[in-house]
Every structure is written in structure tokens, then in C-alpha cells.
Amino acid sequence: YLNQPEVWSMDSKPVLVEPFIEGNYAKFNSNSGWVSEEDNEYRLMQALSHFSFHFTNGTRLLCDLQGGGYATRFVLTDPAMLS
């Protein structure tokens, strides 16, 4: 799941506000090559990054993955796509 922001108004200017992520918030990898080795469950996020590279024939990489870990899913916020 991807965390969906809402548009709020602050001083008559639109701003994006993300919903609070409950559960265990963690950084899974970065856009500079760092990978979390903290928990085996996070290996799924490394697999997602790896899959994105192969799925796009090496032209894109989904990374900078962070968010909340739940029993049956992850909620990602602010991912990056490198080209």
C-alpha cells in the first residue's frame, strides 16, 4: 500500500499532509545503496527494489523505501524511483 496524502489549506495555501503511519515505522533502504539488515521481514522490501530493476529492464529502480510494517502488509511513504 502507498500512503495517500490529503490536501489541506494552511494560510490559504494548499499543503500535502500524510496520514499517521501506525505500527513499526522503519527505513528499509535508501537511494544511495544502504540496505537495512535489521529484520528478515525487510528482505521483502529489498526484493521489491530488485524486482523493479528487472521489470523495467534495468532502466528504473524503486528505492528509498520506508514506512510501517504490519502483520500482513507494509505501508510505504515517500518512495523514490531512480532512472
BELMONOR-V539889 format. One line per field, one symbol per residue. psi: psi as a letter, one per 30 degrees, with the letter a starting at -180 (. if undefined). A space follows every 50 residues. Layout:
psi->???
This chain:
psi->kkkjlljlkjhgkklkkklkjlajklkellggfkkkgekffffeeeeeee eeeeeghgfljkahklakkleglkjkkhlkjk.
